[in-house]
Amino acid sequence: MNHPENFERPITAMPMVLMYRSIGRNDDRGAPPGTVTPERLERQLRWLQARRLRGVSVGELLRAHAQGSTRGLVGLTFDGGYADFATRAVPVLVRLGFTATVFAVARYIGGYDGWAGGTPRPLMTANQLRAVADFGMEVGSQGMRHLSLPAASDEEVRDELRESRFVLEEVVQRPVTGFAYPHGHVSPRVVAEVRIAGYGYACAIRPEEPGRHALARTYVGERDRSLLLRAKVVRHELQWMVRV
């Protein structure tokens, strides 16, 4: 499958990208750390909207960057490919006219988050992945098995990157150009492999050497109300010397 988007413009000012995981109740069986309730997610996204900020997929964010400005745009990412992205997040995103990127773990499509420990939690099926893509969401890869890549061999890293993209592209019938480092673990060797594998960008959390293949992200949780959200926006602007 062709991969036409390479987002060649250098990242000189890091655009703001928010990081979510699962959307559910804190008392849901097996809810992973960082679970945000549907009500809190909607309030957080409406907070962005009220400030004339639009949530977009990372691909859309980088296309805007390539055209010269990401002003007024905030990237939205959801790690793990949880089923609740399709059932709880996408309806809110569509109502608000937002898009987002969801990073799926290819081996576990239609299964459970075997990497997370604790009570297994359902992940999106192939049909759900196709449906969210049809609604305008971007599907990216978080590897085949959600392995910590810096600890993996070169062969394992290459397999995780290439096989996962092949599987996901077969499912959604669209190019998969984005990657998220499992557990946020990244190293210069892994970044180089991601670039060689042909991904247009990759999301980290707090990378030591940020760039297109190690985009910094801001974690968002259940406790983030308006004051904390505002503080996170200001912190991002001061750290990266950019207006959101």
C-alpha positions in Angstrom: 0.0 0.0 0.0 1.3 3.5 -0.9 2.3 5.8 1.9 2.2 9.3 0.3 2.4 11.4 3.5 5.8 12.0 4.8 5.4 15.4 6.5 8.8 16.7 5.4 8.6 20.1 7.1 11.0 20.0 10.1 9.4 20.2 13.6 10.8 23.4 14.9 8.0 24.2 17.3 6.3 21.2 18.9 2.5 21.2 18.3 0.4 20.2 21.3 -0.8 16.6 21.4 -3.0 15.2 24.1 -2.7 11.6 25.2 -5.7 9.5 26.4 -6.0 5.7 26.9 -9.4 4.2 27.9 -12.8 5.9 28.3 -14.9 4.4 31.0 -15.8 4.3 34.7 -13.1 4.3 37.3 -14.8 1.3 38.9 -15.1 -0.6 35.5 -13.6 -4.0 35.8 -10.0 -3.9 34.6 -10.0 -0.1 33.8 -6.4 0.8 33.2 -4.6 3.7 35.0 -5.6 6.9 33.3 -9.1 5.9 32.5 -11.3 9.0 31.8 -15.1 8.9 32.2 -17.2 9.7 29.1 -18.6 12.8 30.9 -15.1 14.1 31.7 -13.9 13.5 28.2 -16.8 15.5 26.8 -16.2 18.3 29.2 -12.5 18.4 28.3 -13.2 18.5 24.6 -15.9 21.1 25.0 -13.3 23.1 27.0 -11.1 23.1 23.9 -14.0 24.0 21.7 -15.0 26.9 23.9 -11.5 28.3 23.4 -11.7 28.0 19.7 -9.4 25.0 19.7 -10.2 22.0 17.5 -9.1 18.5 18.3 -7.6 16.7 15.3 -5.7 13.5 14.5 -1.9 13.7 14.5 -1.9 13.2 10.7 -4.2 16.2 10.3 -2.1 18.2 12.7 1.1 17.5 10.8 -0.5 18.4 7.5 -1.4 21.8 8.9 2.2 22.1 10.2 3.5 21.3 6.7 1.3 24.2 5.4 2.8 26.6 7.9 0.7 26.7 11.1 -1.0 24.5 13.7 -2.6 27.5 15.4 -6.0 26.6 16.9 -5.4 22.8 16.5 -4.6 20.3 19.3 -3.7 16.7 18.5 -5.8 14.0 20.2 -4.4 10.5 20.6 -5.9 7.3 22.2 -3.4 4.6 23.0 -4.1 0.8 23.0 -7.0 0.6 20.6 -9.6 0.0 23.4 -13.1 -0.9 22.3 -14.5 2.1 24.3 -12.8 4.4 21.8 -15.4 3.3 19.3 -18.3 3.2 21.6 -17.6 6.1 23.9 -15.1 8.5 22.4 -16.0 8.6 18.7 -19.6 9.7 19.3 -18.4 12.7 21.2 -15.7 13.5 18.7 -18.1 13.3 15.8 -20.7 15.6 17.6 -18.0 18.2 18.1 -16.5 17.9 14.6 -13.2 16.7 16.0 -10.9 13.9 14.8 -8.3 11.8 16.6 -5.7 9.2 16.2 -6.1 5.8 17.8 -3.1 3.5 18.1 -4.0 -0.2 17.9 -2.0 -3.3 18.9 -2.2 -5.5 15.8 -2.0 -9.0 17.3 -4.8 -8.2 19.8 -7.4 -6.8 17.4 -10.8 -8.1 18.7 -9.1 -9.5 21.8 -7.9 -8.0 25.1 -5.1 -5.9 26.5 -2.8 -8.8 27.3 0.1 -6.4 27.9 -1.5 -4.4 30.6 -1.9 -6.9 33.5 -4.9 -7.0 35.7 -8.4 -7.8 34.5 -8.4 -8.1 30.6 -10.1 -5.2 28.8 -11.6 -5.5 25.4 -10.0 -3.9 22.3 -11.6 -2.9 19.1 -12.5 -5.5 16.5 -11.6 -5.3 12.9 -15.1 -4.0 12.1 -14.8 -1.3 14.8 -11.4 -0.2 13.4 -12.9 0.1 9.9 -15.9 2.0 11.3 -13.9 4.6 13.2 -11.7 5.1 10.1 -14.9 5.7 8.1 -15.9 8.3 10.6 -12.6 10.2 9.9 -10.4 8.9 12.7 -6.8 8.0 12.0 -5.7 4.5 12.9 -2.0 4.2 13.8 0.1 1.3 15.1 1.3 0.6 18.6 3.2 -2.5 17.5 2.2 -6.2 17.1 2.4 -7.1 20.9 2.9 -3.7 22.7 6.6 -4.6 23.4 9.0 -2.2 25.1 11.1 -1.7 22.0 14.4 -0.4 23.5 14.8 -3.8 25.2 14.0 -5.8 22.1 16.4 -7.1 19.5 16.8 -5.4 16.1 14.8 -8.2 14.5 12.0 -7.9 17.0 11.8 -4.2 16.6 11.6 -4.5 12.8 8.9 -7.2 13.0 6.8 -5.1 15.5 7.0 -2.1 13.2 6.5 -3.7 9.8 4.1 -6.6 10.6 1.8 -4.3 12.7 1.5 -1.8 9.9 0.8 -4.5 7.3 -2.0 -6.1 9.5 -3.6 -2.7 10.2 -3.5 -1.6 6.6 -5.2 -4.8 5.6 -7.9 -4.2 8.2 -8.7 -0.5 7.5 -7.7 -0.4 3.8 -5.9 2.9 4.4 -2.2 3.8 4.8 -0.9 3.6 8.4 1.7 6.3 8.8 1.7 6.9 12.5 3.3 4.9 15.4 3.1 5.2 19.2 6.0 3.8 21.3 4.6 1.1 23.6 4.8 2.2 27.2 6.3 5.5 25.9 9.7 3.8 25.8 12.0 5.2 23.1 15.7 5.2 22.2 17.7 6.6 19.3 18.0 3.1 17.8 14.3 2.6 17.9 13.6 6.1 16.4 15.9 5.2 13.6 14.1 1.9 12.9 10.7 3.7 12.9 12.0 6.1 10.3 13.5 3.3 8.2 10.2 1.4 8.4 8.5 4.3 6.6 6.4 5.8 9.3 5.7 9.5 8.7 5.7 10.2 12.5 5.8 8.6 15.9 4.4 9.6 19.3 6.3 9.4 22.5 5.5 10.9 25.9 8.5 12.9 27.2 11.3 12.1 24.7 14.8 13.2 25.4 15.3 14.1 21.8 11.9 15.3 20.5 11.2 15.4 16.8 8.8 14.1 14.1 9.6 10.5 15.1 9.5 11.3 18.8 6.6 13.7 19.3 6.0 14.9 22.8 2.5 14.4 24.3 0.6 15.8 27.3 -1.2 13.3 29.4 -4.8 14.0 30.2 -6.6 12.3 33.1 -9.9 12.3 35.0 -8.7 15.1 37.4 -8.0 17.5 34.6 -10.6 20.2 34.8 -10.5 23.7 33.3 -7.7 25.1 35.6 -5.4 22.1 35.0 -6.1 22.0 31.3 -5.3 25.7 31.1 -2.1 25.1 33.0 -1.1 22.3 30.7 -1.6 24.5 27.6 0.4 27.3 29.1 3.2 24.9 30.1 3.3 23.6 26.6 3.5 27.1 25.1 6.3 28.1 27.5 8.3 24.9 27.0 8.1 24.9 23.2 7.8 28.6 22.6 4.7 28.1 20.4 1.1 29.5 20.5 -1.5 26.8 20.6 
